Amino acid sequence: MISPASLTELRDAVLSAPRVIAVGAETKPRLSAVDAVKISMRQLSGITEYDPSEFTFNALAGTPVREIITALEEKGQYLPFDPLLVEAGSTIGGVVASGLSGPGRFRFGGVRDFILGVRFVDGMGRLLRLGGKVVKNAAGFDVPKFLVGSLGRFGVIGEVTFKVFPKPAATLTLSMPFEADKMARIANSRFEAAALDVLPGGETLLVKLAGPGAALEVLAREIGGEIIDNTIWDEIRETPWSYKTDITPDQISDFKAAHVSCGGSMAFSHSLPVRGMTLRGDAPLWIGGRPRFAIEAAVKQALDPQQRFPTLDD
């Protein structure tokens, strides 16, 4: 394994072998289980710039997400998409490469909605900077968003720029029996739930509210259910799921063995799903196939014409 300590060394590492793949803390090992020389990003770590007044930060790809969360909390800010496996050691580059978001994606959007810029090394050893450090930046092809969920197959991410939000004054969690109609009503109501998840078994619906404490108590009485400890969201974030599946709300009843998140748009499970992506274990990377788009081949040819990185089919 190669362990570069600078972006210059990262470029050299990419060119050092005919086939390479970047890894972080390997909290989702199946994503990098390919026949290639591994480039460890752990030494490329640290927040390089943080401007709380602009609600943006830059960090090297190997920076542990826990370090970023701690720095943001000191300024009353946070990453609303609830990155997963924080205590397990996940890195910010791995968050981008895997494209995985937690329960907060329901209200605020996922990783793709918060990344602003990226510095990465492509298959020809070019160190490229795309995107910017400001929220209002819409010039050209949005490569930073394209790299979200790319699994390191188009380039090695070296540094990222994210926007952040003010942290809510308070949060409150409600637990109630799951009913599809009830979840739909809450999702489309004025309550503006911060998260809607269904626990494995398909019998319990969790509703997370965020905002001024007094207002949350009023909303909780209107919604109903039992107020429970907010730490359940920490447990959800750290559960080492094996598979991730995109679903629609009407499919929730078919995934009772899974944890259904983001208002019914995705499911995480420990058993083999009908379709989806393998995060852990020895199963194929994609279960049941995956959609293919013409732009994928075009970008691969532009950034990695020598096929130095594995493909999304590996």
C-alpha positions in Angstrom: 0.0 0.0 0.0 1.2 3.5 -0.9 0.7 6.3 1.7 1.3 9.8 0.1 1.7 12.7 2.6 1.0 15.5 0.1 -1.0 16.2 -3.0 2.2 16.1 -5.0 3.0 12.6 -3.6 -0.6 11.6 -4.3 0.0 12.4 -8.0 3.2 10.3 -8.0 1.3 7.5 -6.3 -1.4 7.4 -9.0 1.3 7.2 -11.7 3.3 4.6 -9.8 1.3 1.6 -11.0 -0.9 0.6 -14.0 -3.9 0.1 -11.7 -4.7 1.9 -8.5 -7.5 2.5 -6.1 -7.7 5.0 -3.2 -8.8 3.9 0.3 -9.6 5.8 3.5 -10.5 4.0 6.8 -12.0 1.1 4.8 -15.2 1.3 6.8 -17.0 0.1 3.6 -14.4 -2.4 2.4 -16.3 -4.0 -0.5 -16.2 -0.7 -2.4 -12.4 -1.0 -2.8 -12.1 -4.8 -3.0 -10.5 -4.8 -6.5 -7.3 -6.1 -8.0 -5.3 -2.9 -7.8 -2.6 -1.2 -5.8 -4.2 0.6 -2.8 -3.3 4.2 -2.1 -4.0 5.1 1.6 -5.3 8.6 2.1 -4.8 8.5 5.9 -1.8 10.9 5.9 -3.6 13.4 3.7 -5.5 14.6 6.7 -6.6 17.9 8.2 -8.9 20.9 7.8 -7.0 23.3 5.5 -9.5 26.2 5.7 -12.6 26.9 7.6 -14.6 30.2 7.5 -17.6 29.9 9.8 -19.0 33.3 8.6 -19.2 31.9 5.0 -20.4 28.4 6.2 -17.7 26.6 4.2 -14.7 24.5 4.9 -11.9 22.8 3.0 -10.4 19.5 4.2 -8.0 16.9 2.9 -9.6 13.7 1.8 -8.2 11.5 4.6 -9.6 13.8 7.3 -11.7 11.8 9.8 -15.3 13.0 9.7 -15.3 13.1 13.5 -12.6 15.7 13.4 -14.7 17.9 11.1 -17.9 17.4 13.1 -16.0 18.5 16.3 -14.6 21.6 14.6 -18.0 22.6 13.3 -19.7 22.1 16.6 -17.4 24.5 18.2 -18.9 27.2 15.9 -22.5 26.0 16.2 -22.5 24.4 12.7 -22.9 20.9 11.3 -23.2 18.6 8.3 -27.0 18.2 7.8 -26.8 15.0 5.7 -25.7 12.9 8.7 -22.6 11.2 7.5 -22.5 7.5 8.4 -19.9 5.5 10.4 -18.4 8.5 12.0 -17.1 6.7 15.1 -15.9 3.9 13.0 -13.4 6.3 11.5 -14.9 7.3 8.1 -13.1 10.0 6.2 -14.5 12.9 4.3 -13.0 11.6 1.0 -14.8 8.3 1.6 -18.0 10.1 2.3 -17.8 11.7 -1.1 -16.6 8.6 -3.0 -19.3 6.3 -1.5 -22.0 8.9 -1.8 -23.7 7.6 1.4 -25.9 10.0 3.4 -27.7 9.4 6.7 -31.3 10.2 7.9 -30.8 14.0 7.5 -30.9 13.6 3.7 -34.7 13.5 4.0 -35.1 17.2 4.7 -31.8 18.7 3.8 -30.4 16.7 0.8 -27.4 14.4 0.6 -23.7 14.7 0.1 -24.2 15.9 -3.4 -26.1 18.9 -2.2 -23.3 20.1 0.1 -20.1 19.6 -1.8 -18.9 22.8 -3.5 -15.4 22.0 -4.8 -12.8 19.3 -5.2 -9.1 18.8 -5.9 -8.3 15.4 -7.4 -5.8 13.5 -9.4 -7.1 11.9 -12.6 -5.7 8.8 -14.4 -3.1 10.8 -16.3 -1.7 12.3 -13.1 -3.2 15.7 -13.5 -3.9 17.5 -10.2 -7.2 19.3 -11.0 -9.2 21.8 -9.0 -12.9 22.1 -10.0 -15.8 23.8 -8.3 -15.2 26.7 -5.9 -15.3 27.9 -2.3 -18.5 29.8 -2.5 -22.1 28.5 -2.5 -23.1 30.4 -5.7 -20.9 28.8 -8.2 -22.4 27.3 -11.4 -19.7 27.6 -14.1 -19.2 24.6 -16.4 -19.7 20.9 -15.8 -20.2 20.1 -12.0 -17.5 17.6 -11.5 -17.6 17.7 -7.7 -21.1 16.4 -7.7 -20.3 13.8 -10.4 -17.6 12.4 -8.1 -20.1 11.8 -5.3 -20.7 8.1 -5.4 -18.0 7.5 -8.0 -16.2 5.0 -5.7 -12.8 6.3 -6.8 -13.3 5.0 -10.4 -12.6 8.4 -12.1 -10.0 10.0 -10.0 -8.5 10.1 -6.5 -10.0 12.8 -4.4 -7.3 14.9 -2.5 -9.2 17.8 -1.0 -12.9 18.8 -0.8 -14.9 22.0 -0.1 -18.2 21.7 1.7 -20.9 24.1 2.7 -22.5 23.6 6.2 -25.6 24.7 8.1 -26.2 26.3 11.5 -26.8 23.5 14.1 -30.4 23.4 15.4 -31.0 24.8 18.9 -32.7 21.5 19.9 -33.8 18.1 18.5 -36.6 15.8 19.6 -37.3 12.2 18.5 -40.7 10.6 18.4 -41.4 6.8 18.1 -44.7 5.5 16.9 -46.2 2.5 15.1 -45.4 2.6 11.4 -48.2 3.3 9.0 -47.4 4.2 5.4 -50.2 6.8 5.3 -49.0 8.4 8.6 -45.4 8.6 7.3 -46.7 10.3 4.1 -48.8 12.8 6.1 -45.8 13.7 8.3 -43.5 14.0 5.3 -45.8 16.4 3.5 -46.9 18.4 6.5 -45.9 21.8 8.0 -44.0 19.9 10.7 -40.9 19.8 8.4 -39.5 16.7 10.0 -35.7 16.5 10.0 -35.7 12.8 9.5 -38.2 9.9 8.9 -36.9 6.4 9.4 -38.4 2.9 9.8 -36.6 0.5 12.1 -35.9 -3.1 11.0 -39.1 -5.2 11.3 -41.2 -2.5 9.7 -43.2 -1.8 12.8 -41.6 1.4 14.2 -41.5 4.8 12.7 -39.0 7.4 14.0 -39.6 11.1 13.5 -36.8 13.6 14.2 -37.7 17.3 14.8 -35.2 20.1 14.9 -35.6 23.7 15.9 -36.4 25.8 19.0 -37.0 23.5 22.0 -40.4 25.1 23.0 -41.7 24.8 19.4 -40.7 21.1 19.2 -42.7 20.2 22.3 -45.8 21.8 20.7 -45.2 19.9 17.4 -44.6 16.6 19.3 -48.0 16.9 21.0 -49.7 17.5 17.6 -47.9 14.6 15.9 -48.3 12.1 18.7 -46.1 9.2 19.6 -43.6 8.6 22.4 -40.6 10.9 23.0 -37.4 8.8 23.1 -33.7 9.5 23.5 -32.1 11.3 20.5 -29.0 9.0 20.8 -30.9 6.4 18.7 -29.8 8.4 15.6 -26.1 7.9 16.7 -26.8 4.1 16.8 -28.4 4.2 13.3 -25.4 6.2 11.9 -22.9 3.6 13.3 -24.6 0.4 12.3 -22.3 -1.5 9.9 -24.9 -2.2 7.2 -23.8 -4.7 4.5 -26.0 -3.5 1.7 -27.6 -0.3 0.5 -30.7 -0.3 -1.7 -32.6 2.6 -3.3 -36.3 2.2 -2.9 -39.6 4.1 -3.2 -42.0 4.6 -0.2 -44.5 2.1 -1.6 -41.8 -0.6 -1.4 -41.3 -0.2 2.4 -43.4 -3.3 3.2 -41.1 -5.4 1.0 -38.1 -4.4 3.1 -39.2 -5.3 6.7 -35.7 -6.8 7.5 -34.0 -3.6 6.5 -33.6 -0.2 8.1 -35.5 2.2 5.9 -34.2 5.8 5.8 -34.8 9.2 4.4 -38.6 9.0 4.3 -38.5 5.7 2.4 -36.0 6.5 -0.3 -33.3 4.0 0.7 -32.9 0.9 2.7 -29.9 -0.6 4.5 -29.8 -4.3 5.4 -27.7 -7.2 6.6 -29.3 -9.7 4.3 -29.0 -9.9 0.5 -31.4 -7.3 -1.0 -33.3 -7.7 -4.3 -30.9 -5.0 -5.8 -28.4 -2.6 -4.5 -24.8 -2.0 -3.6 -22.6 -4.1 -1.4 -20.8 -2.2 1.3 -19.3 -5.1 3.3 -18.8 -8.8 2.5 -17.9 -10.8 -0.5 -21.0 -10.3 -2.7 -20.8 -8.6 -6.1 -20.5 -4.9 -5.9 -23.8 -4.4 -7.6 -26.8 -6.7 -6.8 -29.3 -6.9 -9.5 -27.4 -4.7 -11.9 -27.1 -0.9 -12.1 -28.2 1.9 -14.5 -25.6 3.0 -17.0 -25.4 6.4 -18.6 -23.6 7.7 -21.7 -22.0 10.4 -19.6 -20.2 7.8 -17.5 -18.2 6.5 -20.4 -17.5 10.0 -21.7 -16.1 11.2 -18.4 -14.1 8.0 -17.9 -12.5 8.5 -21.3 -11.7 12.2 -20.5 -10.3 11.6 -17.0 -8.9 8.1 -17.2 -8.3 7.0 -20.8 -5.6 4.4 -19.8 -8.1 2.7 -17.4 -5.7 3.3 -14.4 -8.6 3.1 -12.0 -11.1 0.2 -11.9 -14.5 0.6 -13.5 -17.8 0.8 -11.7 -18.4 -2.8 -12.8 -15.4 -4.1 -10.7 
